[in-house]
């Protein structure tokens, strides 16, 4: 996945979910709630993808590459 390829996704969260997301953001010293949400979505996709990998190992590496890129960006910040 190339970093230049991005898609805008707009989320409407219940207020209680946003409050919890902000707490996590502060605790992990992330830039903002958007960064925390990106990490959460990426981890959720990784977990679901692992379920699918058990069924179709040929699809295994796409999400792994995306996760590695995200974590590399986090380390640079």
QUIBEL-V381816 format. One record per residue. PSI is psi in degrees with one decimal (none if undefined). OMEGA is omega as a letter, one per 20 degrees, with the letter a starting at -180 (999 if undefined). D_CENTER is the distance of its C-alpha to the mean C-alpha in whole Angstrom. Layout:
psi,omega,d_center
PSI,OMEGA,D_CENTER
PSI,OMEGA,D_CENTER
This chain:
psi,omega,d_center
123.0,r,14
138.8,a,15
-23.7,r,14
-18.8,r,16
109.9,r,15
151.8,r,13
133.0,r,13
131.6,r,14
124.4,a,12
128.4,a,14
141.1,r,14
112.1,a,17
146.4,r,16
147.6,a,19
-39.8,a,20
-37.7,r,20
-41.1,r,16
-41.0,r,16
-44.5,r,18
-39.0,r,16
-40.9,r,13
-36.8,r,15
-44.0,r,17
-42.0,r,14
-47.6,a,13
-44.8,a,17
-40.9,a,17
-0.1,r,14
44.8,r,16
164.0,a,13
-45.6,a,14
176.7,a,13
-28.2,r,12
-42.8,r,10
-42.1,r,8
-41.4,r,8
-39.2,r,7
-44.5,r,4
-44.1,a,3
-45.0,r,5
-42.0,r,4
-43.3,r,2
-39.6,r,5
-44.3,r,7
-42.1,r,7
-42.7,r,8
-44.5,r,11
-38.2,r,12
-36.4,r,13
-38.1,r,14
-43.3,a,17
-34.1,r,17
-33.8,r,18
-26.8,a,21
-36.4,a,22
87.1,a,22
-18.3,a,21
-22.4,a,22
5.5,a,18
-36.1,a,17
-16.5,a,16
-52.2,a,14
-36.8,r,10
-42.4,r,12
-41.6,r,12
-42.0,r,9
-43.2,r,7
-40.3,r,11
-44.2,r,11
-46.8,a,8
-33.9,r,9
-41.1,r,13
-37.9,r,12
-40.1,a,11
-32.5,a,14
-26.1,a,16
none,999,16
